[in-house]
């Protein structure tokens, strides 16, 4: 039975003035490129997957990507159903504001901003050493990680200042390269039948529920951070009522299938027992060692280079998302109004972009001054904050969807606006429990730091609520 959707003329708040809106012509494919690039697929395959295999449920880890995709698809059903009723490009902030009121919406926006800026800054801690590896691979000198972070920062700042379509083209090229090389590796492993036959762990209940399934699900959920950014590009999308839902579903399915298939192939490449042992003992080189074994030294070198570009693509994508959160908040006069003035020629949030660059620059500089390990400390701490923050954002959005459609389903089916969002909310609450339970492991075993992350996010929410009440 088909659904009918009625979009009300007034949604309770006047939309921002036309002169304070962004401009663009993004289609489904461009937005999908931005979102999948933010997920950093090669970075996940090279970094998160070995951790999930070693610390999670071993050869059953690929199945956790399937479970995570289903939970997030349930979430997306309600998220996209509400899209026609949200007239501004604020992603989670706009959805929560529309349903739960401006103060709560602004509070969620501040949590989102802290989460995305933390991840953008933290990934520089991975990119720097990856850049050093690329230079050394080419026979160059050994340079400190911050040199490569500074170079990537300059390029990101320039692209963030320009029109969004420039960034989408850059991300499209980088993303295509990393996906192609990994798919080649997958195909070669499968064609060779793996080391001892193809792994059955992905469909074997004994393997799926072995080890620590909770930790496995935690690492899987982390790998999807960024998919929800489809809605932040509303003003720059063609026919957003159709483009945003299509891009959301497509991005989720592509990410989920890619992660599940590739992690299964990597396990098959070594055999079940050997794969777990290698992921445990040499996780940092797990992907490179597998590539060297199946596609040779050249293939492994290509992956080393594309791992670096994957991290850059992730930084650029999250920079664009964070800039648009600042832009949306300044449209509501929660932040200075000048940050919501698009560039006259590029139509970009150039002032907001420069503001984000300033915050990130200070974060990286402090990491260098205090001598933090770029990956084990700087990235890990910031990624922990992002993980908690983004799951909280999705939980709040799920509640907002359920509340919005409580009195009027607007012609949608019970499944789309009640059952599916409720299932997604249940899955996300379970994920939050797992993340909080294991948060100290994500941030180096420090309970103090784990509580500090929760405190920062709580403070951000309270600050946002206060700001929302002031302008409401």
For each residue, the residues with C-beta under 8 A, 3 or more apart:
1: 413
2:
3: 411 412 413 416
4: 411
5: 84 410 411 412
6: 410 411
7: 84 85 241
8: 11 85
9:
10:
11: 8 85 86 87 98
12: 98
13: 97 102
14:
15: 87 88
16: 20 21 88 331 332 340
17: 20 21
18: 21
19: 341
20: 16 17 331 340 341 342
21: 16 17 18 89 235 342
22: 89 164 235 236 324 327 342 347 348 349
23: 235 236 342 347
24: 163 164 165 233 235 236 237 347
25: 165 236 238
26: 30 31 34 164 165 168 233 236 237 238 243
27: 30 31 237 238 243
28: 31 32 243 246 247 250
29: 32 33 172
30: 26 27 33 34 165 168 172
31: 26 27 28 34 35 168 230 233 237 243 244 247 251
32: 28 29 35 36 247 250 251 254
33: 29 30 36 37 168 171 172 175
34: 26 30 31 37 38 167 168 171 229 233 317 320
35: 31 32 38 39 226 227 229 230 247 251 317
36: 32 33 39 41 175 251 254 255
37: 33 34 40 171 174 175 313 314 316 317
38: 34 35 225 226 227 229 313 314 317 318 321
39: 35 36 44 223 224 225 226 227 255 314
40: 37 43 44 123 310 311 313 314
41: 36 44 45 175 178 179 182 255 258 259 310
42: 45 46 178 179 181 182 303 306 307 310
43: 40 46 47 48 123 126 307 310 311 314
44: 39 40 41 47 48 49 223 259
45: 41 42 48 49 182 259 262 263 266 287
46: 42 43 49 50 286 287 288 303 307
47: 43 44 50 51 126
48: 43 44 45 51 52 219 222 223
49: 44 45 46 52 53 61 259 262 263 266 279 286 287
50: 46 47 53 54 279 283 284 286 287
51: 47 48 54 55 56 219 279 283
52: 48 49 55 56 57 61 64 215 216 219 220 263
53: 49 50 56 58 59 61 263 267 275 276 279 280
54: 50 51 276 279 280 283
55: 51 52 212 215 216 219 441
56: 51 52 53 61 64 211 212 213 215 216 217 218 219
57: 52 60 61 63 64 207 208 209 210 211 212 213 215 216
58: 53 61 201 207 210 211 272 276
59: 53 62 199 201 202 204 207 210 267 272 275 276
60: 57 63 64 201 202 204 207 208 209 210 211 213 216
61: 49 52 53 56 57 58 64 65 201 216 219 220 263 267
62: 59 65 66 201 202 259 260 261 263 264 267
63: 57 60 66 67 201 202 203 207 208 260
64: 52 56 57 60 61 67 68 208 213 216 217 219 220
65: 61 62 68 69 220 223 256 259 260 263
66: 62 63 69 70 202 256 260
67: 63 64 70 71 217 220
68: 64 65 71 72 217 220 221 223 224 256
69: 65 66 72 73 224 252 253 255 256 257 260
70: 66 67 73 74 427
71: 67 68 74 75 423 424 427 428 431
72: 68 69 75 76 224 227 252 256 424
73: 69 70 76 77 249 252 253 424
74: 70 71 77 78 420 421 423 424 427
75: 71 72 78 79 394 397 398 421 424 425 427 428
76: 72 73 79 80 245 248 249 252 424
77: 73 74 80 81 415 416 420 421 424
78: 74 75 81 82 398 401 402 405 416 417 420 421 424
79: 75 76 82 83 95 228 231 248 397 401 421
80: 76 77 83 244 245 248 249
81: 77 78 401 405 412 416 417
82: 78 79 85 86 95 98 99 400 401 404 405
83: 79 80 86 231 240 241 244 245
84: 5 7 241
85: 7 8 11 82 98 404 410
86: 11 82 83 90 94 95 98 231 234
87: 11 15
88: 15 16 94 234 235 328 331
89: 21 22 94 231 232 233 234 235 236 324 327 328
90: 86 93 94 95 97 105 109 231 232 324 325 328 329
91: 94 95 112 228 229 230 231 232 321 324 325
92: 95 96 108 109 112 228 231 393 394 396 397
93: 90 96 97 105 106 108 109 112 325 328 329
94: 86 88 89 90 91 97 98 105 231 328
95: 79 82 86 90 91 92 98 99 231 397 400 401
96: 92 93 99 100 104 105 108 396 397 400
97: 13 90 93 94 100 101 102 104 105 106 108 109
98: 11 12 82 85 86 94 95 105 400 404
99: 82 95 96 399 400 401 403 404
100: 96 97 104 105 396 399 400 403
101: 97 104 105 468 472
102: 13 97 105 106 332 468 469 471 472
103: 106 107 464 465 466 468 469 472
104: 96 97 100 101 107 108 396 465 468
105: 90 93 94 96 97 98 100 101 102 108 109 468
106: 93 97 102 103 109 110 329 332 334 464 465 467 468 471
107: 103 104 110 111 460 461 462 463 464 465 468
108: 92 93 96 97 104 105 111 112 393 396 397 461 464
109: 90 92 93 97 105 106 112 113 325 328 329 334 464
110: 106 107 113 114 329 460 461 463 464 467
111: 107 108 114 115 389 392 393 457 460 461 464
112: 91 92 93 108 109 115 116 325 389 390 393
113: 109 110 116 117 322 325 326 329 460
114: 110 111 117 118 385 389 456 457 460
115: 111 112 118 119 385 386 388 389 390 393 457
116: 112 113 119 120 318 321 322 325 386
117: 113 114 120 121 322 356 359 360 363
118: 114 115 121 122 382 383 385 386 389
119: 115 116 122 123 225 314 318 382 383 386
120: 116 117 123 124 315 318 319 322 356 360
121: 117 118 124 359 360 363 364 382
122: 118 119 125 126 378 379 380 381 382 383 386
123: 40 43 119 120 126 127 311 314 315 318 379
124: 120 121 127 128 149 152 153 315 360 364 374 378
125: 122 128 129 145 149 367 372 373 374 375 377 378 379 382
126: 43 47 122 123 129 130 311 374 375 379
127: 123 124 130 131 148 149 152 308 311 312 315
128: 124 125 131 132 144 145 146 147 148 149 374
129: 125 126 132 133 145 374 375
130: 126 127 133 134 148 304 307 308 311
131: 127 128 134 135 145 147 148 149 151 152 308
132: 128 129 135 136 142 143 144 145 148
133: 129 130 136 137 304 308
134: 130 131 137 138 304 305 308
135: 131 132 138 140 141 142 143 148
136: 132 133 139 140 141 142
137: 133 134 301 304 305
138: 134 135
139: 136
140: 135 136 143
141: 135 136
142: 132 135 136
143: 132 135 140 147 148
144: 128 132 147
145: 125 128 129 131 132 148 149 374
146: 128 149 150 364 368
147: 128 131 143 144 150 151
148: 127 128 130 131 132 135 143 145 151 152
149: 124 125 127 128 131 145 146 152 153 364 374
150: 146 147 153 154 364
151: 131 147 148 154 155
152: 124 127 131 148 149 155 156 312 315
153: 124 149 150 156 157 357 360 361 364
154: 150 151 157 158
155: 151 152 158 159 312
156: 152 153 159 160 312 315 316 319 357
157: 153 154 160 161 353 354 357
158: 154 155 161 162
159: 155 156 162 166 167 170 316
160: 156 157 167 316 319 320 323 348 350 353 354 356 357
161: 157 158 343 346 348 350 353 354
162: 158 159 166 167 346 348
163: 24 166 167 346 347 348
164: 22 24 26 167 168 233 236 320 347 348
165: 24 25 26 30 168 169
166: 159 162 163 169 170
167: 34 159 160 162 163 164 170 171 316 317 320
168: 26 30 31 33 34 164 165 171 172
169: 165 166 172 173
170: 159 166 167 173 174 313 316
171: 33 34 37 167 168 174 175 313 316 317
172: 29 30 33 168 169 175 176
173: 169 170 176 177
174: 37 170 171 177 178 306 309 310 312 313
175: 33 36 37 41 171 172 178 179 310 313
176: 172 173 179 180
177: 173 174 180 181 306 309
178: 41 42 174 175 181 182 306 307 309 310 313
179: 41 42 175 176 182 183 258
180: 176 177 183 184
181: 42 177 178 184 185 299 302 303 306
182: 41 42 45 178 179 185 186 258 262 303
183: 179 180 186 187
184: 180 181 187 188 295 299
185: 181 182 188 189 262 265 290 291 294 295 299 303
186: 182 183 189 190 261 262 265
187: 183 184 190 191
188: 184 185 191 192 294 295
189: 185 186 192 194 265 266 268 269 290 294
190: 186 187 193 194 198 265 268
191: 187 188
192: 188 189 294
193: 190 197 198
194: 189 190 197 198 199 265 268 269 271
195: 268 269 270 271 274
196: 271 272
197: 193 194 268
198: 190 193 194 264 268
199: 59 194 202 264 267 268 271 272 275
200: 203 204 207
201: 58 59 60 61 62 63 204 207 208 264 267 272
202: 59 60 62 63 66 199 207 208 260 264
203: 63 200
204: 59 60 200 201 207 208
205: 208 209
206: 209 210
207: 57 58 59 60 63 200 201 202 204 210 272
208: 57 60 63 64 201 202 204 205 213
209: 57 60 205 206 213
210: 57 58 59 60 206 207 213
211: 56 57 58 60 215 216
212: 55 56 57 215 216
213: 56 57 60 64 208 209 210 216 217
214: 217 218 434 437 438
215: 52 55 56 57 211 212 218 219 434 438 441
216: 52 55 56 57 60 61 64 211 212 213 219 220
217: 56 64 67 68 213 214 220 221 430 431 434
218: 56 214 215 221 222 387 431 434 435 438 442
219: 48 51 52 55 56 61 64 215 216 222 223
220: 52 61 64 65 67 68 216 217 223 224 259
221: 68 217 218 224 387 391 431 434 435
222: 48 218 219 225 383 387
223: 39 44 48 65 68 219 220 255 259
224: 39 68 69 72 220 221 227 252 255 256
225: 38 39 119 222 386 387 390
226: 35 38 39 229 314 317 318 321
227: 35 38 39 72 224 230 248 251 252 255
228: 79 91 92 231 248 390 393 394 397
229: 34 35 38 91 226 232 233 317 321
230: 31 35 91 227 233 244 247 248 251
231: 79 83 86 89 90 91 92 94 95 228 234 244 248
232: 89 90 91 229 321 324 325 328
233: 24 26 31 34 89 164 229 230 236 237 244 324
234: 86 88 89 231 237 240 244
235: 21 22 23 24 88 89 240
236: 22 23 24 25 26 89 164 233 347
237: 24 26 27 31 233 234 240 243 244 247
238: 25 26 27 243
239: 242 243
240: 83 234 235 237 243 244
241: 7 83 84 244 245
242: 239 245 246
243: 26 27 28 31 237 238 239 240 246 247
244: 31 80 83 230 231 233 234 237 240 241 247 248
245: 76 80 83 241 242 248 249
246: 28 242 243 249 250
247: 28 31 32 35 230 237 243 244 250 251
248: 76 79 80 227 228 230 231 244 245 251 252
249: 73 76 80 245 246 252 253
250: 28 32 246 247 253 254
251: 31 32 35 36 227 230 247 248 254 255
252: 69 72 73 76 224 227 248 249 255 256
253: 69 73 249 250 256 257
254: 32 36 250 251 257 258
255: 36 39 41 69 223 224 227 251 252 258 259
256: 65 66 68 69 72 224 252 253 259 260
257: 69 253 254 260 261
258: 41 179 182 254 255 261 262
259: 41 44 45 49 62 65 220 223 255 256 262 263
260: 62 63 65 66 69 202 256 257 263 264
261: 62 186 257 258 264 265
262: 45 49 182 185 186 258 259 265 266
263: 45 49 52 53 61 62 65 259 260 266 267
264: 62 198 199 201 202 260 261 267 268
265: 185 186 189 190 194 261 262 268 269
266: 45 49 189 262 263 269 270 275 286 287 290
267: 53 59 61 62 199 201 263 264 270 272 275
268: 189 190 194 195 197 198 199 264 265 271 275
269: 189 194 195 265 266 275 290 293 294
270: 195 266 267 274 275 278 290
271: 194 195 196 199 268 274 275
272: 58 59 196 199 201 207 267 275 276
273: 276 277
274: 195 270 271 277 278
275: 53 59 199 266 267 268 269 270 271 272 278 279
276: 53 54 58 59 272 273 279 280
277: 273 274 280 281
278: 270 274 275 281 282 283 286 289
279: 49 50 51 53 54 275 276 282 283 286
280: 53 54 276 277 283
281: 277 278
282: 278 279 285 286 289
283: 50 51 54 278 279 280 286
284: 50
285: 282 288 289
286: 46 49 50 266 278 279 282 283 289 290
287: 45 46 49 50 266 290 291 303 307
288: 46 285 291 292 300 303 304
289: 278 282 285 286 292 293 300
290: 185 189 266 269 270 286 287 293 294
291: 185 287 288 294 295 299 300 303
292: 288 289 295 296 297 299 300
293: 269 289 290
294: 185 188 189 192 269 290 291 299
295: 184 185 188 291 292 298 299 300
296: 292 299 300
297: 292 300 301
298: 295 301 302
299: 181 184 185 291 292 294 295 296 302 303
300: 288 289 291 292 295 296 297 303 304
301: 137 297 298 304 305
302: 181 298 299 305 306
303: 42 46 181 182 185 287 288 291 299 300 306 307
304: 130 133 134 137 288 300 301 307 308
305: 134 137 301 302 308 309
306: 42 174 177 178 181 302 303 309 310
307: 42 43 46 130 178 287 303 304 310 311
308: 127 130 131 133 134 304 305 311 312
309: 174 177 178 305 306 312 313
310: 40 41 42 43 174 175 178 306 307 313 314
311: 40 43 123 126 127 130 307 308 314 315
312: 127 152 155 156 174 308 309 315 316
313: 37 38 40 170 171 174 175 178 309 310 316 317
314: 37 38 39 40 43 119 123 226 310 311 317 318
315: 120 123 124 127 152 156 311 312 318 319
316: 37 156 159 160 167 170 171 312 313 319 320
317: 34 35 37 38 167 171 226 229 313 314 320 321
318: 38 116 119 120 123 226 314 315 321 322
319: 120 156 160 315 316 322 323 353 356 357 360
320: 34 160 164 167 316 317 323 324 353
321: 38 91 116 226 229 232 317 318 324 325
322: 113 116 117 120 318 319 325 326 356
323: 160 319 320 326 327 349 352 353 355 356
324: 22 89 90 91 232 233 320 321 327 328 349 352
325: 90 91 93 109 112 113 116 232 321 322 328 329
326: 113 322 323 329 330 335 339 349 352 355 356
327: 22 89 323 324 330 331 339 340 342 349 352
328: 88 89 90 93 94 109 232 324 325 331 332 340
329: 90 93 106 109 110 113 325 326 332 334 335 339
330: 326 327 333 334 335 336 337 338 339 340 352
331: 16 20 88 327 328 340
332: 16 102 106 328 329 471
333: 330 337 471
334: 106 109 329 330 464 467 468 470 471
335: 326 329 330 339 340
336: 330 339
337: 330 333 340 341
338: 330 341 351
339: 326 327 329 330 335 336 349 351 352 355
340: 16 20 327 328 330 331 335 337 349 351 352
341: 19 20 337 338 351
342: 20 21 22 23 327 346 347 348 349 350
343: 161 346 347 348 349 350
344:
345:
346: 161 162 163 342 343 350
347: 22 23 24 163 164 236 342 343
348: 22 160 161 162 163 164 342 343 353
349: 22 323 324 326 327 339 340 342 343 352 353
350: 160 161 342 343 346 353 354
351: 338 339 340 341 354 355
352: 323 324 326 327 330 339 340 349 355 356
353: 157 160 161 319 320 323 348 349 350 356 357
354: 157 160 161 350 351 357 358
355: 323 326 339 351 352 358 359
356: 117 120 160 319 322 323 326 352 353 359 360
357: 153 156 157 160 319 353 354 360 361
358: 354 355 361 362
359: 117 121 355 356 362 363
360: 117 120 121 124 153 319 356 357 363 364
361: 153 357 358 364 365
362: 358 359 365 366
363: 117 121 359 360 366 367 382
364: 121 124 146 149 150 153 360 361 367 368
365: 361 362 368 369
366: 362 363 369 370
367: 125 363 364 370 372 374 377 378
368: 146 364 365 371 372
369: 365 366
370: 366 367
371: 368
372: 125 367 368 377 378
373: 125 376 377 378
374: 124 125 126 128 129 145 149 367 377 378 379
375: 125 126 129 378 379 380
376: 373 379 380 444
377: 125 367 372 373 374 380 381 444
378: 122 124 125 367 372 373 374 375 381 382
379: 122 123 125 126 374 375 376 382 383
380: 122 375 376 377 383 384 442 443 444
381: 122 377 378 384 385 443 444 449 453
382: 118 119 121 122 125 363 378 379 385 386
383: 118 119 122 222 379 380 386 387 442
384: 380 381 387 388 439 442 443 449 450 453
385: 114 115 118 381 382 388 389 453 456 457
386: 115 116 118 119 122 225 382 383 389 390
387: 218 221 222 225 383 384 390 391 435 442
388: 115 384 385 391 392 432 435 436 439 453 454 457
389: 111 112 114 115 118 385 386 392 393 457
390: 112 115 225 228 386 387 393 394
391: 221 387 388 394 395 428 431 432 435
392: 111 388 389 395 396 432 457
393: 92 108 111 112 115 228 389 390 396 397
394: 75 92 228 390 391 397 398 424 428
395: 391 392 398 399 425 428 429 432
396: 92 96 100 104 108 392 393 399 400
397: 75 79 92 95 96 108 228 393 394 400 401
398: 75 78 394 395 401 402 421 424 425 428
399: 99 100 395 396 402 403 425
400: 82 95 96 98 99 100 396 397 403 404
401: 78 79 81 82 95 99 397 398 404 405 417 421
402: 78 398 399 405 406 417 418 421 422 425
403: 99 100 399 400 406
404: 82 85 98 99 400 401
405: 78 81 82 401 402 408 409 410 412 417 418
406: 402 403
407:
408: 405
409: 405 412 413 414 417 418
410: 5 6 85 405 417
411: 3 4 5 6
412: 3 5 81 405 409 416 417
413: 1 3 409 416 417
414: 409 417 418 419
415: 77 418 419 420
416: 3 77 78 81 412 413 420
417: 78 81 401 402 405 409 410 412 413 414 420 421
418: 402 405 409 414 415 421 422
419: 414 415 422 423
420: 74 77 78 415 416 417 423 424
421: 74 75 77 78 79 398 401 402 417 418 424 425
422: 402 418 419 425 426
423: 71 74 419 420 426 427
424: 71 72 73 74 75 76 77 78 394 398 420 421 427 428
425: 75 395 398 399 402 421 422 428 429
426: 422 423 429 430
427: 70 71 74 75 423 424 430 431
428: 71 75 391 394 395 398 424 425 431 432
429: 395 425 426 432 433
430: 217 426 427 433 434
431: 71 217 218 221 391 427 428 434 435
432: 388 391 392 395 428 429 435 436
433: 429 430 436 437
434: 214 215 217 218 221 430 431 437 438
435: 218 221 387 388 391 431 432 438 439 442
436: 388 432 433 439 454
437: 214 433 434
438: 214 215 218 434 435 441 442
439: 384 388 435 436 442 443 450 453 454
440: 443 444 445 446 447 449 450
441: 55 215 438 445
442: 218 380 383 384 387 435 438 439 450
443: 380 381 384 439 440 446 449 450 453
444: 376 377 380 381 440 449
445: 440 441
446: 440 443 449 450
447: 440 450 451
448: 451 452
449: 381 384 440 443 444 446 452 453
450: 384 439 440 442 443 446 447 453 454
451: 447 448 454 455
452: 448 449 455 456
453: 381 384 385 388 439 443 449 450 456 457
454: 388 436 439 450 451 457 458
455: 451 452 458 459
456: 114 385 452 453 459 460
457: 111 114 115 385 388 389 392 453 454 460 461
458: 454 455 461 462
459: 455 456 462 463
460: 107 110 111 113 114 456 457 463 464
461: 107 108 110 111 457 458 464 465
462: 107 458 459 465 466
463: 107 110 459 460 466 467
464: 103 106 107 108 109 110 111 334 460 461 467 468
465: 103 104 106 107 461 462 468 469
466: 103 462 463 469 470
467: 106 110 334 463 464 470 471
468: 101 102 103 104 105 106 107 334 464 465 471 472
469: 102 103 465 466 472
470: 334 466 467
471: 102 106 332 333 334 467 468
472: 101 102 103 468 469
